[in-house]
Amino acid sequence: MLNVLTPDQVLRLIESAFQPNCGIVTRAHGAVVGDVLAEDVVASEYVPDFDRSTVDGYAVRSKDTFGCSDAIPAILPVIGGVQMGETPDFKLAPSTCAAIPTGGALPEGADAAVMVEYTEDYGDGTVGILKSAAPGQNLIFRGDDVKPGDVLFSKGRKLTASDIGALAALGKMKLQVEAPFSVGVISTGDELVSPEEVPGPGQVRDVNTPMLLALLKEWGVESVDFGRVPDDEALLLERVRQASERCDMVLISGGSSVGQKDAVCRVLESLGEVLMHGIAIKPGKPTILARTNDGKPLVGLPGHPAAAYYIARLFVRSLVDRLRGESHPEQTVTAKLTESVNANHGRAQITACQLEQKDGETFAVPIRSKSGLITQLARADGFFVIPRDCEGLPQGAAVDVIIHH
């Protein structure tokens, strides 16, 4: 017999039975894209570490260029040239200039750079400056980007490819990040074949595996596909054991009800403790929540694809957030029902719907279909839940629709 809990009791059980498990690992900076920082990244040096030009042209003392123009250029002798990657070994004296490339170090005495387009080389060791330069023009000064003590990235930031350059500029070659969190996915049933195969008599394509893998990807969770397992208790036990040893959490779809061949509950019990078997919700009643002897969660989802999807959205996501120490409230929109909806007293009821806009208002159109039709999900914009103590909702009632992403 199922020991049925209400949806609220299940959410409370998740909070009490599992604690955040955010391990920390040290990884090379080039391998952290998508990882979450477990520390603040604090600069210990200046970036850049020297004043430099942002243009090809000439380093000048700005006051030597004041008032110059095409008609009255400032004629300055070129006393040297800046080499890339080297500190200039000369000082810029008054009324002189020096050639400088983009990124070149500014020589002592200079306080601006003039683009080569605004100069004229006379071929005798002098150039004409055709446009005046203000102090600091075309320069990046030492520490303009980062100074020692600046917090470049804060703990909790999810690192992107664009962050890697900044980390490299600071010489941050190793970083502490949250350990990757992975979920193993298993589907059970003699009737299942790969989505690439043509089903034979009595067979169906495995819908749950690709659907659950896609959901986990949507949530930013690493997933591992452990494939399909026939209705063989010994094989299922070995596969779940393998998945629980490799991953932080395991989802098993199918075989969670109390039929003669449904071995999932017995398998999970043999690996640890079954915390719950049954939720007072439709669809999704035969859901199982267990944990291994070392505390990893094991979830038995219904084989019915729509039920597996709804239970994943309503409860598995909360479990993932709990383990990762995060919170991702579902995106919802309030809408008015276009028709009445009956519900089963004693069980919360999930109803798929489409959303329509009319006269500035949002309406939820319930999707009527037979239980088990997977296309119901593809046709829906979202779903709403009627509480278990409610026998139905009338036309015009406001519902909070959980949006499909």
N, C-alpha and C positions, 0 to 999 in steps of 0.2 A: 504494500500500500504506500502511496505517496504521503509524505509529511509536508503538507502545503503551508507556505508562508505567504503573507500579503506582500505586494510590491514594496511598501514602506519597510516592512520587516526585513526584506532581502537587502535593501540599501543599508539599513542599520547593521545587519550582519556583516556586510562587506567592510564597514567602518571598524567594527569591533574585532573581526577575525584576522584582518590583514593590516600590516603597518607599511609605511613607505619604505621602499627598498632601493634607494638611490645610491648605489656604490659609486666609487670614484676611481678612475684610472688615469694614468699619465700617457699621453699620446703625442706623437710628432705633429708639429703644426700643420703639415701638409695633409694629414689624415683626419682632421677634425671637422671637416665640412658636414653639417647636419647634427653635430654633437652639441650638447649644452654645457656651457662653462660651469665648473664647480668652484671657481675662484674669480676674483677681480683681476683683470690684467692691468697692472700699474706700470707706467713708463719709468725706467731708471736712467734714461739718457735723453739728450735733445735729438729731435728729428725735425729738420735736418740738423747736423752738428756744425754747420758753417753757413754764413751768408752766401747766397748764390744767385746767379742771374737766371731769369726765366726766358731770355731771348738771346739770339745771336746778335752781337753788335759790339758796343764799346762801353767799358766801365768808365764812369766820369765822376767828377765832383759836381754836383748839381748846380752850385752857384756859378760854375764856369760856363754854364749853358744858358743862363737867364737872358731873355731878350733876343736870342738868336732866331733866325728864320731862313727860308730859302734865299731871300735877298741879302741877308746879313748873317752868314753862318759864323759859328764860333770855330775858329781854326785852332786845332790842338795837335801837338806832336804825339805820336804813338810811341810810348816808351817800352812796350813789351806786349806779350800775349800770355793769357792764362791757359794752362794745359789742363785737360780733364783729368780728374783724379789726383791733382797735385795742389798744394798750397802755394800761392804766388810768393816768389822770393824777392819781390820788390814792393815798394810803397808808392802809391800814386801821389806825385807832387802836384801842387796847384798848377792849373792851366795845362794839364797833360791828360792823356787817356790811355787805355789799354784794351786790346782786342780781347773779347770774352765770348765763349760759346754758351749755349743753353745748358744750364746745370753747372757751369764753371764757378769756382770759388771767387768771391769778390775780393780784390786786393785791398790792403789797408789804405785808408784815405779816400776810397771811393764810397759814394752813397747812393748811386743810381746807375742804371744801364740804359743805353740808347739803342733802339733797334737799328740794324744795319741799313734798313730801308730809309732811315732818316739821317743818313750820313753820306758823305761823298769823299772817296779816296783820291787824293791829289797825286799820288805816286811819288811823292818826295818825302815820305815819312810823316806826313800830316794828314788829318782828315777834317772835313768840314761837318760840324754838327748843325743840322738844318731844323731841328725842333728841340725846344728846351725840355729839360727833364726835371721833375719834382723830386725831392728827397724820397728815397725808397721806391721810386718807380722801377717797374720790371724786376723787382727783387723779391726773394723769399729769405727772411731773416732766420737766424739760428733759433730753433724752437718754435717757429711759427706753426708747425704741424703738432708737435707734442713736446712737452717739457717734463723733466723728472717730477714724479709725483702725480701726474695726470692719470686719471682712470680712463683707459682707452675703451675697455669693454667691462661691463659689470657681470657678476655672477648670475647665472640663469639665462644668459643670452644664447640663443641658438645660432651657431656660427655658420656663415655663408661663404661662398667662394670669394666674395668681395672683401671679406675680413682678412683673408690670408695674406694679402700684400701688406696690410698695416702691421700684422704680427711679425712678418719677415723684416719689416723696416725697424722694428724694435729688437730684433734678434731673439724673439720668443720662439725658440725651436721646439720646446716641449710645454704642454699645457695639461692642467688637471681638468678633466671633463667627467660628466656623469657617465657611468658605465652604460653601454648600450642595453636596451631592454628589448627582449625578443619574445615572441609568442609562437608556439608550435600549433599547427592546424592539422587535424586528422578528420577524415570522413569515414563512416562505417556503413556497411550494408552489402549483402550479396548482389543486390540489384544494381549497384553503381558501376558505371563505366566512365572512362575519360571523356571530357567534352569533345575531344577530337574524334572519338569513335562513333560508329552508327549503332544505336542500341538494338539489341535483339529482343525477342519476345520476353516481356516481363522486366526488361532492363530500362534504366533511365540514366541520363547523363548526370555526372556529379556537378551540381550547381553550387553547393555550399562552399566547397573549397575555394574556387576563384572569387566568390562573393565575399567571403570572410577575409581572404588575403587583400582584396581591394579595400575593404573597410579599414583594415589595420594600416594599410599604406596611407589612406586618407587621414588617419590619426597620427601619422608620423611615427608609426611603430614598426620595427623590424619584424619580419615574419619568416617562418620556416615551414615549407610544405612537406609534411610527412606522409602524404599520399592517402590512398584509400585502403581500408582494411575490411576483409569479408567478415561475416558473422562467425568469427572464430575467437573464443575468449582468450585462448593462450596467445594467439597472434596479436590481438588487441592489447593485452597486458604488456607484451614486449615492446610494442610500438609506443604506447603511452609512456612506458618507463624510459625509453630512449629520448622521447621528446621532453620529458620533465627533467632529465639529466642535462640536456643541452640548452633548454630555454627557461625563461623566468615564469612562464605560464603556458598552459595547454588548453586548446579548445577542441572538443570532440563533438562532432555533430552526428546525430542519428543514434539509435539504440538506447535512448534515455527513458523510454516509457517502461511499463512493467510486463511486456510480452515475454513469452518463453525464451526467445532468442536475444533479448535485450540484455547484454552483459556489461554495459558501461558502468552501471552503478556498482556491480560486484568488483569490477576492475579497479575503479577509483577507491573503493573501500579497502582493497588489498594493498594499495599504495600509500594509504594514510587514513584520513577521516572524512566521511561524508557529512558536510555541515547542513545540507538542505537538499531535499528531493521533492520539488514541486512548488510552483508559484501560482497564486490565485489570480491568473491572468489568461486571457484568450486572445490570440493563440500563444502558446509557449508554456503551458502548464507543466510538462514533464522535465523542466530544466533541473540540472543537478549542479550544486556547488560543493567542491571538496578541496582539501589541501593535502599535499604530500607530507611525509613525516618531517621534512626539512622546511615546511611552511609555504611551498609554492602552490598557487591556486590551480585547480583543475576544474574546467567547466564543461558539463555535458549539455549540449544544445539540442533542441528538437531537430529531427531530420527534415521536417517541413521547412522549405527554404524561407518563406515569408516569416514564419515564427522564429527561425534562427536569426534572421535579420533584425527583427524587432527586439528580441531579447538581447542581441549584441548592442544595439543602440541604447537600450534602456538600462542595462545592467553591466554588460561586459565593459562598456566605456567607463562606467563609474569605477569598476574594479581596476582597470588600467590606470586611471587617474590616481586612485588611492595608492597603488604601488609606486607610481612615479612622483608622488607628492605634488600633483598638479590639479588644476580644475578647469574643465572645459564645458561650461553650461551649453546645453543644446540651443541651437538657433530656433526660436519660435515666432509665430505670428498669430495674433488673435483674429479669428474669423467667425462669421455667423453661419450656422447650418442652413443649407437650402431646403432641408427636409428633416423630418424626425428620424431618430435612430434608436432602435430597441437595443437593450443590453441584457446580459444574463446576470441576474441578481446573485451576489456572492463572489463574482469574479470581475476583476477589471477587464475592460474590453478595448482592444486596439482596433481602430478603424482607419483604413487608408482613405485619402481624399485628394481631390484636385482643388486648386485655388482659382478663384475668378474675381476680377475687379469689376464693380458696377457702381456707377454714381458715387465714386470716391470711397466705396466700402469694399472690404475683402470678405468673400464668401467661401465656405468650405462645402464642396460637393462630395458627399460620401460615395465611395466606389463599391458597388454591390457585385460580389463575385463569390463563387464557390470556394470553400476552404481549400488551400493548397495550391492555388494558381499563382505561379511565380510572376507572370506578366502583370499582376496587380501592382507590384512594386514599381515596375518600369512606367506604368501609366499614372502613378500617383506623384503629386508634388510633396506629399508628406503624410503624416498620420497624427491622430489624436487619441488620447486614452480616456475612456469613460470610467470613473471611479467604481470600485466594486460594490459600494453601497447604493448605487444608482441604477434604476431599472431602465433608464433610457433618457434621451434628451429630445426636447421638442424642436420643431422648426424655429429658426431664429435664435436659438441658444448660442452663446458665445463659447468657443472652444479654443484652446491653445494648440495650434498645429506645429508639430516638430517637423522642421523642413528637411527634405532629402538634400544632401549636399551635391 
